[in-house]
Amino acid sequence: MSKMITIDRLSVRYGDFTALEDVSLEVEAGSAYGLVGESGSGKSTLLRAIVGLAPIASGHIEIQGERLSARRVRAQRRRLQMVFQDPYASLHPHHTVDRLLSEPLQIHRVGDQDQRVASVLADVGLGEAFRYRYPHQLSGGQRQRVAIARALILEPSILLLDEPTSALDASVQAEVLNLLERLRAERGLTYLMVSHDLAVVAHLCERLSVMRDGREVEKLDVQALRQGNAESDYTRRLLIASQGFVRETPAHTAATRP
């Protein structure tokens, strides 16, 4: 299987503060890769570096073998889209769903806007009735579906997921995870996902990296995660702190629209 994302000895610094130090990982095309660790471990910084929102001090990032430039060109931005943690904050409160989804198409000069908006709304389980609503008229789960639709509208190959379900209650979280799983299968997407919830990682990802203080502690696959087979003391402590994470939730059931 080909490598979709290659990160080689990446470091991010803000002045004298090192947010990320010498991190390397590879994500295969069509797979889902998780980043776990405590707050401040560098997980979200890594995603921000990939999309050009964090200053890279050293190392490099490749997408399908192409090294990303310091300033992302339009084609690179289209291939990489991000879904943020808080659907309440990530959507402009005074824009309709139609405008939120149409703007990326206008910026990238993509045609068939009306058809593309209708199609992507259907893909995330929202019909035409939602098209001219404002974010405050939607539930939390519906807002996150709109955020996912906005990420998908440019037909990227990679979604960067920054705690995409942590702001949702448990039942809606399961629905959104099932949606993400279905979209990955249907569209052949590659996911790089940050989460503090080991149950979410065990549900969606095949492999993961454990982060601490801006460094990678260890890599392991989801089977080792489920069995508690960690090499480092830090990872074992994370597993103990998250006891019960190896559960059958979110269940693989058809999502009920929130």
C-alpha positions in Angstrom: 0.0 0.0 0.0 1.3 3.4 -0.9 2.2 6.1 1.6 -0.2 9.0 1.6 1.4 11.1 4.4 5.1 11.0 5.3 6.4 13.2 8.2 10.1 13.1 8.7 11.8 14.5 11.9 9.4 17.4 12.1 9.9 20.1 14.7 7.8 23.2 15.5 8.9 26.1 17.6 7.3 29.3 18.8 10.2 31.5 19.8 12.1 29.6 22.5 9.2 27.1 23.1 9.4 23.8 21.3 5.9 22.5 20.6 7.0 19.5 18.5 10.4 17.8 18.4 11.7 15.4 15.8 8.4 13.6 15.1 8.2 11.0 12.2 5.4 8.9 11.0 3.9 7.4 7.9 0.2 7.0 7.0 -0.8 4.6 4.3 -3.4 5.5 1.7 -7.0 4.7 2.7 -6.0 4.1 6.4 -6.9 5.9 9.6 -4.0 6.9 11.9 -4.5 8.2 15.4 -2.6 10.6 17.6 -3.2 10.3 21.3 -1.7 11.9 24.4 -2.5 14.4 27.1 -3.3 18.0 26.4 -0.2 19.9 25.3 1.5 16.8 23.9 1.7 18.2 20.4 -1.1 16.3 18.7 -3.0 19.3 17.3 0.2 21.1 16.6 1.1 18.3 14.2 -2.1 18.7 12.3 -1.7 22.5 12.2 1.8 22.1 10.8 0.5 19.8 8.0 -2.0 22.5 6.8 0.6 25.3 7.2 -0.8 26.9 10.4 2.3 26.2 12.6 5.9 27.3 11.9 8.1 24.3 10.9 11.6 24.7 12.4 13.0 21.5 10.8 12.0 18.4 9.0 9.5 18.0 6.2 6.1 16.7 5.2 5.3 14.8 2.1 1.8 14.0 0.6 1.9 11.1 -1.9 5.7 11.6 -2.2 5.4 15.4 -2.9 7.1 17.6 -0.4 4.8 20.3 0.9 6.1 23.8 0.2 6.3 26.4 3.0 3.3 28.2 1.5 0.7 25.6 0.4 -0.2 25.9 -3.2 -3.9 25.7 -4.2 -3.7 22.0 -5.3 -2.0 21.0 -2.0 -4.7 22.8 0.0 -7.5 21.0 -1.9 -6.0 17.6 -1.1 -5.8 18.4 2.7 -8.9 19.4 4.6 -9.4 19.7 8.3 -12.4 19.1 10.6 -12.1 20.9 13.9 -13.1 20.0 17.4 -15.9 22.5 18.0 -18.7 22.7 15.5 -20.1 25.7 17.3 -16.9 27.7 16.8 -15.8 26.4 13.3 -18.9 27.6 11.4 -19.6 31.3 10.7 -22.7 32.1 12.7 -24.1 34.5 10.1 -23.7 32.3 7.1 -26.2 29.8 5.8 -25.1 26.2 5.2 -25.3 26.9 1.5 -22.9 29.8 1.8 -20.5 27.8 4.1 -20.3 25.0 1.5 -20.2 27.3 -1.6 -17.4 29.5 -0.5 -14.6 26.9 -0.8 -15.9 26.2 -4.3 -15.8 29.8 -5.2 -12.3 30.3 -3.8 -11.0 27.3 -5.8 -13.0 28.2 -8.9 -14.9 24.9 -9.0 -18.0 24.7 -11.1 -21.3 22.9 -10.6 -21.6 24.5 -7.2 -25.4 23.9 -6.8 -25.1 20.2 -7.6 -22.0 19.7 -5.5 -23.6 21.4 -2.4 -26.7 19.2 -2.7 -24.6 16.1 -3.2 -22.3 16.6 -0.3 -25.2 17.4 2.1 -26.8 14.1 1.0 -23.5 12.3 1.7 -23.4 13.5 5.3 -27.1 12.7 5.9 -28.5 16.2 5.6 -31.1 17.0 3.0 -32.2 20.1 1.1 -34.1 21.3 4.1 -30.8 22.1 5.9 -29.3 24.1 3.0 -30.6 27.5 4.0 -30.4 27.2 7.7 -28.0 29.0 9.9 -25.7 27.2 12.4 -27.8 28.3 15.4 -30.7 26.4 13.9 -28.8 23.1 13.9 -28.0 20.6 16.7 -24.4 19.9 17.6 -24.4 16.7 15.5 -25.9 18.5 12.5 -23.3 21.2 12.8 -20.5 18.7 12.8 -22.0 17.0 9.8 -21.9 20.4 8.0 -18.3 20.8 9.1 -17.5 17.4 7.6 -19.4 18.4 4.4 -17.4 21.6 4.1 -14.2 19.5 4.4 -15.4 17.1 1.7 -16.7 19.7 -0.8 -13.4 20.1 -2.5 -13.0 16.3 -2.8 -9.8 15.9 -0.8 -7.8 12.7 -0.4 -6.9 13.4 3.3 -9.0 14.6 6.2 -7.2 15.8 9.3 -9.6 15.3 12.3 -8.9 17.3 15.4 -11.0 15.8 18.2 -14.0 15.7 15.8 -16.4 14.2 18.3 -15.3 15.4 21.7 -17.8 18.3 21.8 -20.7 15.9 21.1 -22.7 13.8 23.5 -22.2 10.0 23.5 -25.1 9.0 21.2 -24.3 11.7 18.6 -20.6 10.9 18.8 -21.4 7.3 17.7 -23.4 8.6 14.8 -20.6 10.9 13.6 -17.9 8.2 13.9 -20.1 5.8 11.9 -20.5 8.5 9.3 -16.7 9.1 9.1 -16.1 5.4 8.8 -18.6 5.1 5.9 -17.2 8.1 4.1 -13.7 6.7 4.3 -14.8 3.5 2.8 -16.9 5.1 0.0 -14.4 7.8 -0.9 -11.1 6.1 -0.2 -10.1 8.8 2.2 -7.1 8.8 4.5 -7.5 10.1 8.0 -5.1 11.5 10.5 -7.0 12.0 13.7 -6.2 13.6 17.1 -8.2 12.2 20.0 -7.8 12.0 23.8 -10.4 9.2 23.8 -8.9 5.8 23.3 -12.3 4.2 22.5 -12.6 6.6 19.5 -9.1 5.7 18.3 -9.8 1.9 18.8 -13.0 2.2 16.8 -11.7 4.2 13.8 -7.9 3.8 13.5 -5.6 0.9 12.5 -2.4 2.5 13.9 -1.5 5.3 16.3 1.3 7.3 17.8 1.4 8.2 21.5 2.6 11.8 22.1 4.1 13.4 25.2 5.6 16.9 25.6 5.9 17.4 21.8 7.6 14.0 21.2 6.5 10.7 20.0 6.6 8.1 22.8 5.8 5.0 20.8 3.8 3.6 17.8 1.4 0.7 18.1 -1.4 -0.9 16.2 -5.0 -1.0 17.4 -4.8 -4.6 18.4 -1.9 -3.9 20.8 -4.0 -1.0 22.1 -7.0 -3.2 22.7 -4.8 -5.8 24.4 -2.9 -3.2 26.5 0.4 -4.3 25.0 2.4 -1.0 25.4 6.1 -0.7 25.7 6.4 2.6 27.5 5.4 3.4 31.1 3.6 6.5 29.8 1.4 4.6 27.4 0.6 2.0 30.1 -0.5 4.8 32.4 -2.7 6.2 29.7 -4.3 2.8 29.2 -4.9 2.5 33.0 -6.4 6.0 33.1 -8.7 5.0 30.3 -9.7 1.6 31.6 -12.9 0.4 29.9 -12.0 2.0 26.6 -12.0 -1.5 24.9 -15.8 -1.6 24.6 -18.1 -2.2 21.7 -19.1 1.4 21.4 -19.7 3.3 19.2 -21.8 0.3 17.9 -21.7 -0.5 14.2 -25.3 0.4 13.7 -27.0 2.6 11.2 -26.8 6.1 12.4 -30.0 7.9 13.4 -30.0 11.4 12.1 -29.6 13.8 14.9 
